[in-house]
Amino acid sequence: MTRKLLLAWILCSGFVFAISFAINPRVQAAAESAETQIRSVLDMQSSAWNRGDIAAFMEGYWKSPEIEFVGASGITRGWQAVLDRYRRNYPDGKAMGKLSFSNLEVHLVCPDAAFAIGNFQLEREKDRPSGVFTLNFRKFKEGWRIVADHTTGFAAPTTATSQ
């Protein structure tokens, strides 16, 4: 098979797959169901956070030593280490504040893998930290779970001081 013929076959196959994905009701329903389930995990997490319940918040994560959290302070590996990080950085409800998500997009990669991107905002008594995140999800027998979390906070606005 010549290179041009092989390239044409690959492009046509990809086009056919994309069209069948777009028009196949079962494929569309599965994608919509996955998105609904993933959004439900995030809703559960924000509700748990807003109750001050970090343990329940962590139920959205894959309980594995392979999970990874990436943030400004580096990479944290392992479910217990991620839980410990949250407890250290957010020791009480006042530190946790109220969590909300916006501009949330869920992208299904395949039937058992997806990613979500969006913005987060915490409303606390003295500040309102916010930023962006990318969450990699995998589907397990217990449902969709975050396997990698890359969250980056925006720099806090500086206030001008008078001299």
C-alpha positions as CSV (number, residue, x, y, z in Angstrom):
1,M,0.0,0.0,0.0
2,T,1.5,3.4,-1.0
3,R,1.9,6.1,1.6
4,K,-0.8,8.3,-0.1
5,L,-3.3,5.5,-0.2
6,L,-2.6,4.7,3.5
7,L,-2.9,8.3,4.4
8,A,-6.2,8.6,2.5
9,W,-7.5,5.4,4.2
10,I,-6.6,6.8,7.6
11,L,-8.3,10.1,6.9
12,C,-11.4,8.4,5.5
13,S,-11.6,6.1,8.5
14,G,-11.3,9.0,10.9
15,F,-14.0,10.9,9.0
16,V,-16.4,7.9,9.0
17,F,-15.8,7.4,12.7
18,A,-16.4,11.1,13.5
19,I,-19.6,11.1,11.4
20,S,-20.9,7.8,13.0
21,F,-20.1,9.3,16.4
22,A,-22.1,12.4,15.6
23,I,-25.1,10.7,14.2
24,N,-25.3,7.4,16.2
25,P,-27.9,8.0,18.9
26,R,-26.4,5.3,21.2
27,V,-22.9,6.9,21.0
28,Q,-24.4,10.4,21.6
29,A,-26.5,9.1,24.6
30,A,-23.4,7.5,26.1
31,A,-21.5,10.7,25.7
32,E,-24.3,12.7,27.3
33,S,-24.7,10.2,30.1
34,A,-20.9,10.3,30.8
35,E,-21.0,14.1,30.9
36,T,-24.0,14.1,33.2
37,Q,-22.3,11.6,35.5
38,I,-19.1,13.6,35.6
39,R,-21.0,16.8,36.3
40,S,-22.7,15.0,39.1
41,V,-19.3,14.1,40.6
42,L,-18.3,17.7,40.5
43,D,-21.7,18.8,42.0
44,M,-21.2,16.3,44.8
45,Q,-17.7,17.6,45.4
46,S,-18.7,21.3,45.6
47,S,-21.6,20.4,48.0
48,A,-19.2,18.4,50.2
49,W,-16.7,21.2,50.2
50,N,-19.3,23.8,51.1
51,R,-20.3,21.6,54.1
52,G,-16.7,21.5,55.2
53,D,-16.5,17.8,54.5
54,I,-13.1,17.0,52.9
55,A,-13.6,13.3,53.3
56,A,-16.8,13.3,51.2
57,F,-15.1,15.7,48.7
58,M,-12.3,13.1,48.2
59,E,-14.9,10.5,47.1
60,G,-14.7,12.1,43.7
61,Y,-11.1,11.0,43.4
62,W,-9.8,7.6,42.5
63,K,-8.7,6.0,45.7
64,S,-5.3,4.9,44.5
65,P,-1.6,5.6,45.1
66,E,-1.4,6.5,41.3
67,I,-3.6,9.6,41.5
68,E,-1.9,12.9,41.0
69,F,-2.6,16.4,42.0
70,V,-0.6,19.1,40.2
71,G,-0.6,22.7,41.5
72,A,1.6,25.7,42.1
73,S,3.4,23.9,45.0
74,G,4.3,20.9,42.8
75,I,3.0,17.4,42.3
76,T,1.3,15.3,45.0
77,R,1.0,11.6,44.3
78,G,-1.4,9.1,46.0
79,W,-4.9,9.4,47.4
80,Q,-3.8,9.7,51.0
81,A,-1.2,12.4,50.2
82,V,-3.8,14.4,48.3
83,L,-6.2,14.1,51.2
84,D,-3.5,15.2,53.6
85,R,-2.7,18.1,51.4
86,Y,-6.3,19.3,51.4
87,R,-6.5,18.9,55.2
88,R,-3.3,20.8,55.7
89,N,-4.2,23.7,53.3
90,Y,-7.9,23.9,54.4
91,P,-8.0,23.0,58.1
92,D,-11.5,24.3,58.7
93,G,-14.7,25.7,57.1
94,K,-13.4,29.3,57.3
95,A,-10.3,28.3,55.3
96,M,-12.3,26.3,52.8
97,G,-14.9,29.0,52.1
98,K,-17.6,28.3,49.5
99,L,-16.6,26.6,46.3
100,S,-18.2,27.2,42.9
101,F,-17.3,26.1,39.4
102,S,-17.9,28.0,36.1
103,N,-17.2,27.7,32.4
104,L,-17.2,23.9,32.9
105,E,-16.6,21.8,29.8
106,V,-16.6,18.0,29.8
107,H,-14.9,16.2,26.9
108,L,-15.3,12.4,26.4
109,V,-12.2,10.9,25.0
110,C,-13.4,7.3,24.9
111,P,-16.1,5.3,26.7
112,D,-14.1,5.1,29.9
113,A,-11.9,8.3,29.8
114,A,-12.8,12.0,29.8
115,F,-11.4,15.4,30.9
116,A,-13.1,18.4,32.4
117,I,-11.8,22.0,32.3
118,G,-13.2,25.0,34.0
119,N,-12.8,27.8,36.5
120,F,-13.1,27.6,40.3
121,Q,-13.8,30.3,42.8
122,L,-13.7,30.2,46.6
123,E,-15.6,32.8,48.5
124,R,-14.1,33.4,51.9
125,E,-14.4,36.1,54.6
126,K,-11.3,38.0,53.5
127,D,-10.6,36.9,50.0
128,R,-11.9,35.2,46.9
129,P,-9.2,33.0,45.4
130,S,-9.9,31.7,41.9
131,G,-8.2,29.9,39.1
132,V,-8.5,27.2,36.5
133,F,-8.4,23.4,36.4
134,T,-8.1,20.3,34.2
135,L,-9.4,17.1,35.7
136,N,-8.7,13.8,34.0
137,F,-11.5,11.2,34.7
138,R,-11.7,7.5,34.2
139,K,-14.7,5.3,34.6
140,F,-14.5,2.5,37.1
141,K,-17.1,0.0,38.4
142,E,-18.0,2.5,41.1
143,G,-18.4,5.3,38.6
144,W,-16.3,8.2,37.2
145,R,-13.4,9.3,39.3
146,I,-10.7,11.9,39.0
147,V,-7.3,10.3,38.3
148,A,-5.3,13.5,37.7
149,D,-6.1,17.1,38.9
150,H,-4.2,20.1,37.6
151,T,-5.4,23.2,39.5
152,T,-3.8,26.6,39.2
153,G,-4.8,29.6,41.2
154,F,-4.7,33.0,39.6
155,A,-2.3,35.5,41.3
156,A,-4.0,37.5,44.0
157,P,-4.7,41.1,42.9
158,T,-2.2,43.5,44.4
159,T,-3.3,46.6,46.2
160,A,-1.6,49.9,45.7
161,T,-0.2,51.4,48.8
162,S,0.1,55.1,49.3
163,Q,3.5,56.6,50.2
